[in-house]
């Protein structure tokens, strides 16, 4: 399917870079040997890897503006647009569950929430707010979600644990996840808390709303490009500063998706978009950007393929040792020839290339898969 309208090339590039980074950090050869920038923070704090998911959610918000602005003008389209957003949310959640069943063949430990479901929910809620609410209302929703979440997490006592706290297993969000989903349907690495928990989805919607604000500003026709870029830099810088100040009271934390994390990462995403937009769309510096556009034009497809790739390689290298897992490929063909850290990142790069090649074919055939 060929896009019917001009695209914001800088957005495709940013989305492509994000998907490439996501694929790289999700596929190390050895989780015990990972270069520090390619690891998530242990709890509080923010590494380059922690920027990947909020950047993607931010771009979901920007994309909503560029995809829906024209249709939104006619109120007769609103019902159809909301139904389409609901269908897409449901489909993304089903795809997430399907990937898990591909690996585990059982629903008894199905993780109900995760990366794709969070993307789906943020997309749906932000779509409704974009279609039906004014920018002023969206700003109030953003502020209310961040302030409200801060109050809830810091002041409401946790049943069975006592006072409000921000520890992994005893914070209010972890308690609510266990109550509503049970331990069998939480993040497999923990079983007691989930980094894509129920409470954390509300500030995550704020990340999408920051993207909508940035996208709305970029779409304005009554401002010079230089003015739009300048103000994006100002907005982004202010958001980063407020996030860093808020960090002193409500720490920057990806797993909890804290309010300070939303502003800090959202501000960095605005700055990155402003820089990309100025260089690519305004100045026309487009040499080699196609390398990332390959991912950016089919972002969800690339993400899903990256998730499935390990399972597909499992089937082909089942008899090579390593307990019949992708460890077989790694231990037989990579690990013996490099240092542990280099071997680990080389394996990740190989998976990145193997994910990129099918996306290159789709790109050359002008096939863009919409979920």
C-alpha positions in Angstrom: 0.0 0.0 0.0 1.5 3.4 -1.1 1.0 6.4 1.2 -1.6 8.7 -0.2 -0.2 11.9 1.2 3.3 13.5 1.7 5.1 12.2 4.8 7.3 14.0 7.3 10.6 12.5 6.4 12.3 13.5 9.6 9.6 11.6 11.5 10.2 8.4 9.5 13.9 8.7 10.1 13.5 9.2 13.8 11.1 6.3 14.0 13.5 4.2 12.0 16.4 5.0 14.3 14.2 4.2 17.3 13.2 0.8 15.9 16.8 0.0 15.0 17.9 0.9 18.5 15.1 -1.2 20.0 16.1 -4.2 17.9 19.7 -3.8 18.9 19.1 -3.7 22.6 16.6 -6.5 22.6 18.9 -9.1 21.0 22.2 -9.3 22.8 24.1 -12.6 22.7 24.6 -12.7 26.4 22.5 -10.6 28.9 25.4 -10.7 31.3 27.7 -8.9 28.9 26.1 -5.8 27.6 27.8 -2.4 27.0 26.4 0.1 29.5 24.6 2.4 27.0 22.7 -0.6 25.7 21.3 -1.5 29.1 18.3 -0.1 30.9 18.9 1.7 34.2 18.6 -0.7 37.1 15.8 1.4 38.6 16.0 5.2 39.0 17.9 7.1 36.3 17.9 7.1 32.5 20.3 5.5 30.0 20.3 5.9 26.2 18.3 2.7 26.1 15.6 4.1 28.3 14.9 6.8 25.7 13.8 4.3 23.0 10.3 3.5 24.2 9.3 7.1 25.2 10.7 8.4 21.9 8.5 5.9 20.0 5.4 6.9 22.0 6.2 10.5 21.4 6.3 9.8 17.7 2.9 8.0 18.0 1.5 11.4 19.1 3.2 13.3 16.2 1.9 10.7 13.7 -1.7 11.1 14.9 -1.6 14.7 13.9 -0.2 14.1 10.4 -2.5 11.2 9.8 -5.8 12.6 11.2 -5.7 16.4 10.8 -7.5 16.5 7.4 -10.2 14.0 8.3 -10.7 15.6 11.7 -11.9 18.8 10.2 -15.2 17.2 9.2 -17.1 16.1 12.3 -18.9 13.5 10.2 -15.7 11.5 10.1 -15.1 11.4 13.9 -17.1 8.2 14.5 -15.3 6.3 11.8 -11.9 7.6 12.9 -12.5 6.5 16.5 -13.7 3.1 15.4 -10.5 2.8 13.3 -8.4 3.7 16.3 -10.2 1.1 18.4 -9.7 -1.6 15.8 -6.0 -0.8 15.6 -5.6 -0.9 19.4 -7.3 -4.3 19.5 -5.1 -5.6 16.7 -1.9 -4.5 18.3 -2.8 -6.2 21.6 -3.8 -9.4 19.7 -0.5 -9.4 17.9 1.4 -9.0 21.2 -0.4 -12.0 22.6 0.1 -14.0 19.4 3.9 -13.4 19.6 3.9 -14.8 23.2 1.9 -17.8 22.1 4.3 -18.4 19.3 7.0 -18.9 21.9 5.2 -20.4 24.9 2.1 -22.1 23.4 0.1 -21.5 26.6 -2.2 -18.8 27.9 -1.6 -19.7 31.6 1.4 -17.3 31.8 0.4 -14.8 29.0 1.6 -11.3 29.8 -1.5 -9.3 29.3 0.3 -5.9 29.0 3.6 -5.2 27.4 5.3 -2.9 24.9 2.7 -3.3 22.0 -0.3 -3.1 24.3 1.0 0.1 25.8 1.6 1.6 22.4 -1.9 0.5 21.4 -3.6 2.1 24.5 -1.6 5.3 24.2 -2.5 5.5 20.5 -6.2 5.0 21.1 -6.6 7.4 24.0 -4.5 10.1 22.3 -6.5 9.7 19.1 -9.7 10.3 20.9 -8.3 13.4 22.7 -6.9 14.7 19.4 -10.2 14.1 17.6 -12.6 15.4 20.2 -10.6 17.8 22.5 -9.0 21.2 22.0 -5.2 21.7 22.4 -6.0 23.6 25.7 -7.9 20.6 27.0 -5.1 18.2 26.0 -2.6 20.4 27.9 -4.8 20.2 31.0 -5.0 16.4 30.6 -1.2 16.2 30.3 -0.7 18.3 33.4 -3.4 16.5 35.3 -2.1 13.1 34.5 1.5 14.0 35.5 0.5 15.8 38.7 -2.1 13.3 39.6 0.2 10.3 39.1 2.8 11.9 41.3 0.3 12.4 44.1 -1.0 8.9 43.8 2.4 7.2 43.8 3.9 9.3 46.6 1.0 9.8 49.0 -1.5 6.9 48.8 -0.6 4.0 51.2 -0.1 0.6 49.7 -2.3 -2.2 51.1 -0.3 -4.8 52.8 3.0 -2.7 52.5 2.2 0.4 54.5 3.3 3.9 53.5 3.5 5.0 49.8 6.8 4.1 48.3 8.6 3.8 44.9 10.3 0.4 45.4 9.9 -2.2 42.6 7.7 -4.8 44.4 5.9 -2.7 47.0 4.8 0.5 45.1 1.1 1.1 44.5 1.3 0.2 40.8 2.9 -3.2 41.5 0.2 -3.9 44.1 -2.6 -3.0 41.6 -1.0 -5.2 38.9 -0.9 -8.2 41.2 -4.5 -7.6 42.3 -6.0 -7.2 38.9 -3.8 -9.5 36.8 -2.3 -12.0 39.1 1.4 -12.9 39.2 1.1 -15.4 36.3 0.3 -12.6 33.9 3.0 -10.1 34.8 6.5 -9.5 33.4 8.2 -12.9 33.3 11.4 -11.5 34.7 9.7 -10.5 38.0 6.3 -12.0 38.5 5.8 -9.4 41.3 5.7 -6.1 39.2 5.5 -5.1 35.6 7.3 -2.2 33.8 4.3 -1.8 31.6 1.8 -1.8 34.5 -1.7 -0.4 34.7 -1.0 2.8 36.6 2.0 3.6 34.4 -0.1 3.8 31.2 -1.7 7.1 32.3 1.6 9.2 32.4 2.5 7.3 29.2 -0.5 8.9 27.6 1.2 12.2 28.5 4.2 11.2 26.4 1.8 10.8 23.4 0.2 14.1 24.2 3.6 15.8 24.1 4.0 14.3 20.6 0.6 15.7 19.6 1.5 19.2 20.8 4.8 19.0 18.8 3.1 17.7 15.7 0.4 20.4 15.9 3.0 23.1 16.1 4.9 21.6 13.1 1.7 21.5 11.0 1.0 25.2 11.5 1.2 27.2 8.3 1.2 30.7 9.9 4.8 30.4 11.1 8.2 30.3 9.4 10.1 27.1 9.6 12.9 28.7 11.5 10.4 30.0 14.1 8.7 26.6 14.5 12.1 24.9 15.0 13.3 27.6 17.5 10.2 27.2 19.6 10.4 23.4 19.5 13.9 23.7 20.9 12.6 26.1 23.6 9.7 23.7 24.5 12.0 20.7 24.6 14.6 22.4 26.7 12.1 23.7 29.2 10.6 20.2 29.5 14.0 18.7 30.2 14.7 21.3 32.9 11.4 20.8 34.6 11.9 17.0 34.4 15.3 17.3 36.0 13.9 19.5 38.8 11.0 17.1 39.4 13.5 14.3 39.5 14.6 15.6 42.9 11.1 14.8 44.3 9.8 12.1 42.0 12.8 10.3 40.4 13.2 9.7 36.7 12.3 6.1 36.3 11.3 4.2 33.2 9.7 1.2 34.9 7.3 3.5 36.8 7.1 5.9 33.9 7.3 8.7 36.4 6.1 12.3 35.7 9.7 13.5 35.7 10.6 10.7 33.2 7.8 11.9 30.9 9.0 15.5 30.8 12.7 14.6 30.6 12.4 12.1 27.8 9.6 14.0 26.0 11.8 17.1 26.1 14.7 15.2 24.5 12.3 13.8 21.9 11.1 17.3 21.0 14.7 18.5 20.6 15.6 15.5 18.5 12.6 16.0 16.3 13.4 19.7 15.9 16.9 19.0 14.9 15.9 16.2 12.4 13.1 18.4 10.9 15.5 21.3 10.4 18.2 19.2 8.8 16.1 16.8 6.7 12.8 18.5 5.8 14.0 22.2 5.8 17.6 22.0 4.8 17.1 19.0 2.6 20.0 16.9 3.9 18.6 13.5 2.9 21.7 11.6 1.9 21.7 8.1 3.5 18.6 8.7 5.5 16.8 6.0 3.5 18.8 3.5 5.7 16.6 4.4 8.6 13.4 5.2 6.6 13.4 1.5 5.6 12.5 0.8 9.3 10.5 3.9 9.8 8.0 3.2 7.0 7.1 -0.2 8.5 7.9 0.3 12.1 5.4 -2.0 13.7 6.2 -4.7 11.2 9.9 -4.4 11.9 9.2 -4.6 15.6 7.1 -7.7 15.3 9.6 -9.4 13.0 12.4 -8.6 15.4 10.4 -10.3 18.2 9.7 -13.4 16.0 13.2 -13.7 14.6 14.7 -15.5 17.6 12.0 -18.1 17.5 12.5 -18.7 13.7 16.2 -19.1 14.3 15.5 -21.5 17.1 13.7 -23.8 14.7 16.6 -23.8 12.2 19.4 -24.3 14.7 17.5 -26.7 17.1 20.1 -29.5 16.8 23.2 -27.4 17.1 23.4 -27.4 20.9 22.8 -24.6 23.3 19.6 -26.3 24.6 17.8 -25.8 21.3 17.6 -22.0 21.6 19.1 -19.1 19.9 22.0 -19.7 22.3 22.9 -22.5 19.8 23.6 -20.0 17.0 25.4 -17.7 19.4 27.6 -20.3 21.1 28.6 -22.1 17.9 29.2 -19.3 15.5 29.9 -16.0 17.4 31.1 -16.5 21.0 34.2 -18.5 20.3 35.7 -15.8 18.1 35.3 -12.6 20.1 35.5 -11.2 23.6 32.2 -11.6 25.6 31.1 -8.0 25.3 32.0 -7.8 21.6 30.4 -11.2 20.8 27.2 -10.1 22.5 26.9 -6.8 20.5 27.9 -8.6 17.3 25.0 -11.0 17.7 22.7 -8.1 18.2 24.0 -6.4 15.1 23.4 -9.6 13.1 19.8 -9.7 14.3 19.4 -6.0 13.4 20.6 -6.7 9.8 18.4 -9.8 9.5 15.4 -7.6 10.5 16.4 -4.8 8.2 16.7 -6.8 5.0 13.0 -7.8 4.8 12.1 -4.2 5.5 14.4 -3.1 2.7 12.5 -5.4 0.3 9.2 -3.9 1.4 10.6 -0.4 1.0 11.8 -1.1 -2.5 8.5 -2.6 -3.4 6.7 0.4 -1.9 4.7 -1.9 0.4 3.8 -0.2 3.7 1.9 -2.5 6.1 -0.6 -0.6 8.2 -1.8 -2.3 11.4 
